[in-house]
Amino acid sequence: MNAAHLLKRLLGTLPLLLGVSLLLFGVLHLAPGGPLDVYADNPSVSPEALAQMRVAFGLDQPLPVQYVSWVTAFFTGEWGYSIRTARPVSQEILERLGPTLILGGTSFVLSLLIALPLGIVSAVRRYSGVDYLITFLSFLGVSMPVFWLALMLQLLFAVQWRVLPSAGIQTIGSNSVLDLLHHLILPAFILAFASVAGWSRYMRSSMVEVLGQDYVRTARAKGLTAGRVVYRHALRNALIPIITVVALDFATILSGAVITETIFAWPGIGRLFIESMNGRDYPVLMALMMAGSFALVISNLLADLAYAAVDPRIRYE
Amino acid sequence: MAAAQQRGGTLTVGLGYDIDTLNVYSTGFLGDVQAAVVEGLVAPDAKANYVPVLATQVPTVRNGGIKVAADGKSMTVTYRLRPGAKWSDGQPLTSADVKFTWEAVKNPKFIAESKDGTEDITSIDTPNATTVVVNYKRVAPDFMSTLFTFGILPKHALDGKDLNTDTYNEKPLGTGPFRVKEFRRGQYVILERNPYYWRKDSKGVQLPYLDGMIFKIIPDSNTLVTQLRTGEVQLAYGIPYSQVKQLDGVPGMRIVKNNVLSWQHLDFNLKTVDAFKDPNVRKAFAYAINKSAVSKALGGYPTPINSVVVPVFSYTNPAVPKYDYNLTRAKQLLDAAGWKPGPDGIRVKDGKRMSFKIMAQAGRSTDEDAQQVIIASLKQAGIELQPDNKSGVAFRDARYKGNYDLFYGGWITSADPTYSVFFGSKGVNNGQGYSNPRIDTLLTRAESTLDPTQRTAALREFQTALMTDLPSIPITSNPSMIAVTEKLGGFVPNPTNMTNFVNTSGWYLK
């Protein structure tokens, strides 16, 4: 993999992103309703006021014109203003990015720390009681509705035992890191729960496959300890497919976690997305979805690079 | 009670929506926070009657505040401002601020939801610092529910600024008991006492009693209830009926029922569904719906109603035609209209089954529960209804354009509802396509007279006409349930769209 190849890959993402933007714009505008319908909820809104707003936001222009002006503005860094709050879109997003990265990043690391060992244990002790228990818990994690689990944990930790705050990112007026961590425990754990379930299954199956390979048998035959066989020989190869799965999930951190953020009143990107969707706030929605697409494309690229780095059998020409 | 008011303390309020802007004129929500910060010239009280705030009295024809021109086509309204009222930066409030408010809100460049009433005004005179004379081009009895009630804007801080993007939207400058200390989007708004507040209590003690208020943004209603239970939030309104009981048992918490100016109704689409054009079919629907059962399904909190004008108003008409639950009567009407029971029990006429789609707002559990009761009620009469619920903008769009067969939902109004927006032929919120010249005439009459007797007469007649024709069936009036800490004194709920926070200066924590 050389610099020229990397540049080629990066340039290749441009038409892809442009296509994605056209698709998103189209779908968004096909959805019934528009940004001004929010105002219609109030029985005392005059049609004149609505017409004035339509012109002010350029919503009276034909769609292709709206798209072209949006694209040119977007790629020159002019992200426009939110229709809902009248503030710059970039500011809206930046404000929500911090909390989302804190929550998403924490739960990402937490998931990795829990999922990989679980998957390895499951594979090494295949068909044992431990394996069945971990499998059972994984299925529980995949199938348990987040909102229900969140509610139960809130009731336990906040209402019954009063040891954790039930929601929010900080105690109002407090800016200490400790306070933030305190608020982070429940949402981060809930968010990690579902990823752990998925990732540990991947880890297990990947590990099982590697443990059946000839070179592992050879290592065992040479009289290496079980631990050395698993951790020196098998694990490194078993991790390769996991990289792809994890790297793709990495992109989703940026998109925020809608349900978890709503339940825990966490001021992140996920909630901004939902509010913008409910209000059809086109500028914010487009920027969010484009940022999400971009993150996905970049994660893909990173996954490929990482893959090549850890697996000598794969080399890009 | 008035003897033991203590100063100090901070009240934490939970809000179930994410505030878009703190500008009262451009927000898409009811201005809960704004009501504690920004004041108008007058405001509706707990009984939806207007009381003076920044004006020294509510203008009426009797006290000379309203003068109708000799030709009866226009009017002037005079306000006397309260001397000594100050903005929370210490500057005095003057008549120039009132005039500026009208100019700023009317400005076509300002993108705002609430421009109502700006177009009715031709000019504003300010003969001196405390006198405002507003010249109206028509006789507008609802003039108080708009512009000058929402709030007055400070000229000295906003003159020449772009109201769409000004920092006023984050930190509004008002004359109210509190001022904004910090607004963190998606999280909270912290209010602190306004040291320049003009109001004192009956003993001459400077108001407000509270040091401050915190509004926390908690979009999930389950979480909001949890926070009430843990004490992280001390006041929240709009508690789901299903959760009122579990809060009722929480020590130190009391439940207050606020009879808001809202009514739930079932609208017939008169544009696209031929079956509904027969008034007897509409009446059959009304007889078939068991309003008490609807109320019971919602915990018994809603009050069954017979008119679209809610009982709190003096001009509600108790003598309208009533359609008390009577299944036999409903079946007779349908039989007579030619709808006969088919093989599956659903009625048929000319080969068409009596089957319709009924739309409600998805995610509003209260409405969805009531919808289920309505569906079950009508099934008894041989009518099949299928829920077709939508949320957010898709819902509003369908409601506007009338993309439904039947629509179940509710409206909340100001203290001066303009019923023509719902039932007038050109009404903005008339998605069902109802048009009745007689109703138009009556509403025009009611909405263009200042004489309370005439207005009441026209509105009563309108209610009789509407309930005879029955384009929409009023079902219940749903109160808003408020959970509030027993420590809070002086709290009185407000039923209007001016919110419960329109009079916070007298609140205190025990």
Interface residues (C-beta under 8 A of the other chain):
Chain A: A31 P32 G33 G34 P35 D37 V38 Y39 A40 D41 N42 P43 S44 V45 S46 P47 E48 A49 Q52 M53 A56 F57 Y81 R84 T85 A86 R87 E92 E95 R96 F147 L151 Q154 L155 A158 V159 R162 P165 S166 A167 G168 I169 Q170 I172 G173 T262 I263 F264 A265 P267 G268 R271 L272 E275 M277 N278 G279 R280
Chain B: T12 D18 D20 T21 S26 G28 P108 K109 I111 A112 E113 S114 K115 D116 E119 S145 T146 N164 T165 N169 R184 R185 G186 Q187 Y188 I190 I214 K216 I217 I218 P219 D220 N222 T223 T226 Q227 R229 T230 E232 S391 G392 V393 A394 R396 D397 A398 Y400 W411 T413 S414 P417 T418 V421 F422 V428 N429 N497
